[in-house]
Amino acid sequence: MARLTYVYDPLCGWCFGFIPTLRHFAETNPDVEIDAVPSGLVTGDRVGPYSDMLSYIRGAGLRMTAVTGQAMGEPFFEMMRQDETPLSISAPPSLAVLQM
């Protein structure tokens, strides 16, 4: 059996946008086993409050939607406009996925 390893970041908008493509690939290639491996793009100096990245994520989200057809929900952007937002850091969600 063929094997594909898909390395992604649970916080990555592009990874989110890629999900329908990966599902389609899986459905049309049942002979390929897919290993989805969470990783970390947001580490070290890149870790910070989501609110610090609002303009970047808004612009990247528009491009991602245009390319993939997947849109980030308004609740996500509402969270980012709060005075205090969670830290954007890849390790906790990646570890959570690995534990599941």
One Martini backbone bead per residue (centre of mass of N, CA, C, O) as a GRO file, in nm:
protein
  100
    1MET     BB    1   0.097   0.036   0.021
    2ALA     BB    2   0.056   0.353   0.000
    3ARG     BB    3   0.213   0.660   0.133
    4LEU     BB    4   0.106   0.961   0.316
    5THR     BB    5   0.257   1.252   0.453
    6TYR     BB    6   0.086   1.496   0.651
    7VAL     BB    7   0.205   1.809   0.734
    8TYR     BB    8   0.072   2.010   1.003
    9ASP     BB    9  -0.105   2.296   1.136
   10PRO     BB   10  -0.368   2.368   1.345
   11LEU     BB   11  -0.326   2.699   1.289
   12CYS     BB   12  -0.340   2.674   0.981
   13GLY     BB   13  -0.517   2.804   0.724
   14TRP     BB   14  -0.409   2.636   0.484
   15CYS     BB   15  -0.465   2.365   0.616
   16PHE     BB   16  -0.766   2.409   0.636
   17GLY     BB   17  -0.807   2.461   0.322
   18PHE     BB   18  -0.696   2.157   0.243
   19ILE     BB   19  -0.904   1.944   0.339
   20PRO     BB   20  -1.080   1.891   0.082
   21THR     BB   21  -0.841   1.784  -0.085
   22LEU     BB   22  -0.765   1.550   0.100
   23ARG     BB   23  -1.036   1.408   0.092
   24HIS     BB   24  -1.043   1.363  -0.212
   25PHE     BB   25  -0.789   1.198  -0.226
   26ALA     BB   26  -0.884   0.971  -0.036
   27GLU     BB   27  -1.139   0.889  -0.209
   28THR     BB   28  -0.958   0.848  -0.492
   29ASN     BB   29  -0.721   0.691  -0.291
   30PRO     BB   30  -0.762   0.405  -0.118
   31ASP     BB   31  -0.448   0.296  -0.152
   32VAL     BB   32  -0.382   0.543   0.038
   33GLU     BB   33  -0.207   0.612   0.319
   34ILE     BB   34  -0.277   0.853   0.576
   35ASP     BB   35  -0.057   1.069   0.751
   36ALA     BB   36  -0.131   1.287   1.014
   37VAL     BB   37   0.101   1.551   1.115
   38PRO     BB   38   0.160   1.743   1.367
   39SER     BB   39   0.288   2.076   1.399
   40GLY     BB   40   0.516   2.378   1.394
   41LEU     BB   41   0.497   2.727   1.309
   42VAL     BB   42   0.429   2.839   1.606
   43THR     BB   43   0.731   2.951   1.735
   44GLY     BB   44   0.894   3.120   1.946
   45ASP     BB   45   0.895   3.438   1.814
   46ARG     BB   46   0.591   3.379   1.695
   47VAL     BB   47   0.477   3.398   1.963
   48GLY     BB   48   0.139   3.523   2.027
   49PRO     BB   49  -0.109   3.712   1.999
   50TYR     BB   50  -0.356   3.715   1.777
   51SER     BB   51  -0.388   4.030   1.760
   52ASP     BB   52  -0.097   4.070   1.624
   53MET     BB   53  -0.221   3.906   1.344
   54LEU     BB   54  -0.474   4.024   1.207
   55SER     BB   55  -0.380   4.145   0.933
   56TYR     BB   56  -0.244   3.895   0.826
   57ILE     BB   57  -0.483   3.693   0.848
   58ARG     BB   58  -0.683   3.847   0.678
   59GLY     BB   59  -0.516   3.839   0.414
   60ALA     BB   60  -0.463   3.533   0.406
   61GLY     BB   61  -0.764   3.453   0.415
   62LEU     BB   62  -0.840   3.570   0.141
   63ARG     BB   63  -0.646   3.399  -0.024
   64MET     BB   64  -0.738   3.122   0.075
   65THR     BB   65  -1.030   3.147  -0.025
   66ALA     BB   66  -0.964   3.191  -0.326
   67VAL     BB   67  -0.812   2.911  -0.356
   68THR     BB   68  -1.009   2.698  -0.168
   69GLY     BB   69  -1.307   2.808  -0.047
   70GLN     BB   70  -1.217   2.858   0.242
   71ALA     BB   71  -1.353   3.001   0.539
   72MET     BB   72  -1.326   3.204   0.789
   73GLY     BB   73  -1.483   3.271   1.069
   74GLU     BB   74  -1.613   3.531   1.245
   75PRO     BB   75  -1.550   3.428   1.534
   76PHE     BB   76  -1.247   3.441   1.498
   77PHE     BB   77  -1.232   3.753   1.451
   78GLU     BB   78  -1.367   3.831   1.714
   79MET     BB   79  -1.148   3.715   1.895
   80MET     BB   80  -0.915   3.902   1.774
   81ARG     BB   81  -1.068   4.182   1.883
   82GLN     BB   82  -0.993   4.145   2.152
   83ASP     BB   83  -0.809   4.251   2.412
   84GLU     BB   84  -0.788   3.940   2.488
   85THR     BB   85  -0.589   3.684   2.356
   86PRO     BB   86  -0.478   3.413   2.261
   87LEU     BB   87  -0.224   3.222   2.202
   88SER     BB   88  -0.005   3.164   1.937
   89ILE     BB   89   0.053   2.809   1.955
   90SER     BB   90   0.132   2.487   1.838
   91ALA     BB   91   0.179   2.272   2.059
   92PRO     BB   92  -0.093   2.215   2.207
   93PRO     BB   93  -0.264   2.115   1.957
   94SER     BB   94  -0.067   1.897   1.868
   95LEU     BB   95  -0.073   1.732   2.130
   96ALA     BB   96  -0.377   1.680   2.131
   97VAL     BB   97  -0.388   1.518   1.870
   98LEU     BB   98  -0.188   1.297   1.959
   99GLN     BB   99  -0.370   1.196   2.202
  100MET     BB  100  -0.613   1.108   2.008
   0.00000   0.00000   0.00000
